[in-house]
Amino acid sequence: MQILVTGAHGKVGAATIHELIAAGHEVTGCDVVAPVYEGGDFGAHYVQADLTDAGDAFAVVRGADVVIHCAALPEPTRNVGSTVFRNNVMATFNVAEAAVRMGVDRVVNVSSETVTGMAFAERPFHAAAAPIDESVPARPQDPYALAKVFGEQLMDAMVARSDVTAVSIRPSWVQWEGNYERSLKPWVSDPFSAPPSESFWSYIDIYDLAHGLRLAAEARTAGHEALYVVSADNGTGRPLRELIAHHFGEAVAVGELARADAGGISYAKAERLIGYKPAHTWRDYLNEDGLLLDAPRERLARGETGVQRGRAALG
């Protein structure tokens, strides 16, 4: 298939490009980053485009069978709220509009676990039960989560008025060789002293996420489906029931778990609909003190991670 990956220079976009090339797809990436002129293509073609501009969106979407839409400002604390909301909503609107008008078959929309509203809430709250699944309602307070909810609604509108199908993938906290230690060390080393996690210590390995995005692109589900894609275990290595009892007491009911150290978000729907099953764990990257192992550290230093190779494929 001819697949367009937006946000190609971001870590999720780059890892996805690496995954798609390995699977034999023809890949184009786009981002706001300037291209390397006369650099050639190294596995994928790259086009500079600002998706908040409708003309740019229509130009890059044209000719694609599938669009995997990763482009976004990735959280609400490094840009003013209005910028986060405007950028993320308008980019998704333009991609959806272009997909309809240009005859795209399918859009895979990268949404977020934050649609529930808990991650960046100004008035904190938490789910009443674990594991969290797609039945938990969206109650966003912040501009990033609100934009992601609007993005899923744009997918609903797109499939309602056209033959385009869609999947919205809701990843948890995305980890790769470049941030595993920084992100998860407090959880791994002392999760009972660290602040509680509104996602119940869920995370997602970036290469499992990239695989999930490819599965969503290749699947033949009808309409629009929203799916959580997360790791099988939690990011602490401790039993989830113990973590929840310590941090939330009886305020959170814990249901059936696939394993004692399960993550707090369920990927059962993604497994059922697109065949997703995670293959990686934080233990592939970190020791029991939360420090990066030698093998991933050396891959990162040599520029041989999947993220780095995906970026290099763009030229």
C-alpha positions in Angstrom: 0.0 0.0 0.0 0.9 3.6 -0.5 0.9 5.0 3.1 1.4 8.6 4.2 2.7 9.2 7.7 2.2 12.6 9.1 4.4 14.0 11.8 7.2 11.9 10.3 10.1 13.4 12.2 8.4 12.8 15.6 9.3 9.7 17.5 6.0 8.0 16.8 6.0 8.9 13.1 9.6 7.8 12.7 9.2 4.5 14.4 6.1 3.9 12.3 8.0 4.6 9.1 10.6 2.1 10.1 7.9 -0.5 10.8 6.1 0.2 7.5 9.2 0.0 5.4 10.2 -3.3 7.0 6.7 -4.6 6.1 7.1 -3.7 2.4 4.8 -0.7 2.2 5.5 2.4 0.0 5.9 5.2 2.5 5.8 9.0 2.3 6.4 11.1 5.4 5.5 14.7 5.9 6.3 17.2 8.7 7.0 20.8 9.2 10.8 20.1 9.3 12.7 21.4 6.3 13.8 18.7 3.9 17.4 17.9 2.9 17.5 19.1 -0.6 19.3 16.8 -3.1 19.6 14.3 -0.3 17.6 11.6 -2.1 15.2 9.1 -0.5 16.5 6.4 1.8 13.5 4.1 2.1 10.7 6.7 2.3 9.9 9.9 0.5 9.7 13.1 2.5 7.6 16.2 1.8 7.6 19.3 4.0 4.0 20.3 4.8 2.1 22.3 7.4 -1.2 20.4 7.8 -2.9 23.3 9.4 -2.9 24.7 5.9 -5.6 23.0 3.8 -3.6 23.3 0.6 -0.7 21.5 2.1 -2.9 18.8 3.5 -4.6 18.2 0.2 -1.3 18.1 -1.7 0.3 15.5 0.6 -2.7 13.3 1.1 -3.3 13.0 -2.7 -2.3 9.5 -3.9 -2.3 7.8 -0.6 -4.2 4.6 0.1 -3.9 5.1 3.9 -3.0 8.0 6.0 -1.5 7.4 9.5 -1.9 10.7 11.2 0.7 11.2 13.9 1.3 14.9 13.6 0.4 16.9 16.7 1.9 19.1 19.4 2.4 16.2 21.8 1.2 17.7 25.1 -0.3 20.9 26.5 2.5 22.3 28.8 5.1 23.5 26.3 2.9 25.7 24.1 0.1 28.0 25.0 -3.3 26.2 25.1 -4.8 28.0 22.1 -1.8 27.0 20.0 -2.1 23.3 21.0 -5.8 23.2 20.3 -5.7 25.1 17.1 -2.8 23.2 15.6 -4.0 19.7 16.6 -7.7 20.2 15.6 -7.1 22.0 12.4 -4.4 19.5 11.2 -6.8 16.6 11.9 -9.7 18.4 10.2 -7.7 19.1 7.1 -6.4 15.5 6.9 -9.9 14.2 7.2 -11.3 16.6 4.6 -8.5 15.7 2.2 -9.0 12.0 2.8 -12.6 12.3 1.8 -12.0 14.5 -1.3 -8.9 12.6 -2.5 -10.3 9.1 -2.3 -8.2 7.7 0.6 -9.4 4.3 1.8 -8.5 4.6 5.4 -7.2 7.0 8.1 -5.4 5.8 11.2 -5.7 8.6 13.7 -3.3 8.8 16.6 -5.4 9.8 19.5 -4.4 9.5 23.1 -5.1 7.9 26.5 -5.7 11.5 27.7 -9.2 11.6 26.1 -10.5 10.5 29.5 -9.4 13.9 30.8 -7.4 12.6 33.8 -3.8 13.2 32.7 -3.6 17.0 32.6 -6.7 17.8 34.6 -6.7 21.1 36.5 -9.2 19.6 38.9 -7.8 16.1 39.3 -9.9 13.0 39.2 -9.4 9.3 38.5 -11.2 6.3 37.1 -13.5 4.4 39.4 -12.2 1.0 38.2 -9.2 -0.7 36.7 -8.4 -1.7 34.1 -9.6 1.3 32.1 -11.2 0.5 28.7 -13.0 2.2 25.9 -16.2 2.4 27.9 -14.8 5.1 30.2 -16.2 8.4 29.1 -14.2 11.3 27.7 -14.2 14.2 30.1 -11.3 16.4 28.9 -10.3 19.6 30.7 -7.1 20.6 28.9 -6.6 21.7 25.3 -4.5 18.7 24.3 -7.1 16.1 25.5 -9.9 18.2 24.2 -8.3 18.3 20.7 -7.9 14.6 20.7 -11.6 14.1 21.5 -12.4 16.5 18.7 -10.1 14.4 16.5 -12.1 11.3 17.2 -15.3 13.1 16.4 -13.8 14.3 13.1 -13.2 10.6 12.3 -16.8 9.9 13.1 -17.9 12.7 10.8 -15.6 11.6 8.0 -16.8 8.0 7.9 -20.5 9.1 8.1 -20.2 11.2 4.9 -17.9 9.0 2.9 -16.5 5.5 2.2 -13.3 6.2 4.2 -12.9 4.0 7.2 -10.9 4.9 10.3 -9.3 3.7 13.5 -8.3 6.0 16.3 -5.4 4.5 18.3 -5.2 5.7 21.9 -1.6 5.1 23.1 -0.6 5.4 26.7 2.7 7.1 27.7 5.1 6.4 24.8 8.6 5.1 25.6 11.7 4.4 23.5 15.4 4.1 24.1 15.7 7.9 24.3 13.3 8.4 27.3 12.7 5.1 29.1 15.1 5.9 31.9 14.0 9.5 32.4 10.3 8.6 32.3 10.1 5.3 34.2 13.0 5.3 36.7 10.8 6.8 39.5 8.2 4.1 38.9 10.6 1.3 38.7 12.8 2.4 41.6 10.1 3.4 44.2 6.5 3.4 42.9 5.0 3.6 46.3 6.7 6.9 47.1 6.2 8.4 43.6 3.0 10.3 42.9 0.0 8.1 41.9 -0.6 7.5 38.2 -4.0 8.4 36.7 -3.4 5.8 34.0 -2.7 3.2 36.7 0.9 3.0 35.6 0.2 2.1 31.9 2.8 2.9 29.2 3.4 1.8 25.6 6.7 0.8 24.0 7.1 2.8 20.8 7.8 -0.3 18.6 4.6 -2.0 19.9 2.8 1.2 19.1 4.3 1.4 15.6 3.2 -2.2 15.0 -0.3 -1.4 16.2 -0.5 1.5 13.8 0.5 -0.8 11.0 -2.0 -3.4 12.0 -4.7 -0.7 12.0 -3.7 0.4 8.6 -3.9 -3.1 7.2 -7.1 -4.1 9.0 -10.5 -4.1 7.3 -12.7 -2.9 10.2 -15.7 -0.9 9.2 -16.7 2.6 10.2 -14.6 4.2 12.9 -13.2 2.3 16.0 -11.3 3.8 18.9 -8.8 1.4 20.5 -6.3 1.6 23.4 -2.9 0.3 22.5 -0.7 -0.2 25.6 1.9 -2.5 27.0 0.8 -5.7 28.7 2.6 -4.9 32.0 2.6 -1.8 34.1 5.7 0.4 34.3 6.7 -0.6 37.8 7.0 -4.3 37.9 4.8 -4.5 40.9 1.3 -6.1 41.2 -1.3 -3.6 40.1 -3.6 -4.5 42.9 -0.9 -3.5 45.4 -0.2 -0.2 43.6 -3.9 0.8 43.5 -4.5 -0.2 47.1 -1.6 1.9 48.3 -2.4 5.0 46.2 -6.2 4.9 45.9 -7.4 2.6 48.6 -11.0 1.5 48.1 -11.8 4.4 45.8 -10.8 2.2 42.8 -12.2 -1.2 42.2 -9.9 -3.7 40.4 -11.4 -6.2 38.0 -10.0 -9.2 36.3 -6.4 -8.9 35.3 -4.5 -10.9 32.7 -1.4 -10.9 34.9 -0.5 -9.7 38.4 1.7 -6.8 37.0 -0.8 -5.9 34.3 -1.0 -2.3 33.1 -4.0 -0.3 34.2 -5.5 0.1 30.7 -6.9 -2.8 28.7 -5.9 -3.5 25.1 -8.5 -6.3 24.7 -10.5 -4.4 22.0 -7.4 -3.8 19.9 -6.4 -7.5 20.2 -9.9 -8.5 19.1 -10.3 -6.1 16.2 -6.8 -5.7 14.7 -4.9 -8.6 16.3 -2.7 -6.3 18.4 -0.6 -8.0 21.1 2.4 -6.2 22.7 5.8 -7.9 22.4 8.0 -5.4 24.4 8.4 -4.5 28.0 10.3 -1.9 30.0 12.5 -4.8 31.2 14.0 -4.9 27.7 15.5 -1.5 28.4 15.9 -0.9 32.1 17.4 -2.8 35.0 15.6 -3.2 38.4 16.9 0.3 39.5 15.4 1.9 36.4 18.7 2.5 34.6 19.1 2.0 30.9 20.7 -1.3 30.0 23.9 -1.4 27.9 22.3 -2.8 24.7 19.7 0.0 24.2 22.2 2.6 25.4 24.6 1.5 22.7 21.9 1.3 20.0 21.0 4.9 20.8 24.6 6.1 20.7 25.1 4.4 17.3 21.9 5.8 15.9 20.5 2.3 15.3 17.2 2.6 17.2 14.0 2.1 15.1 13.2 5.8 15.7 16.5 7.0 14.4 16.4 4.6 11.5 12.9 5.9 10.6 14.1 9.5 10.6 17.2 8.5 8.5 14.9 6.8 5.9 13.5 10.3 5.2 16.8 11.5 3.8 
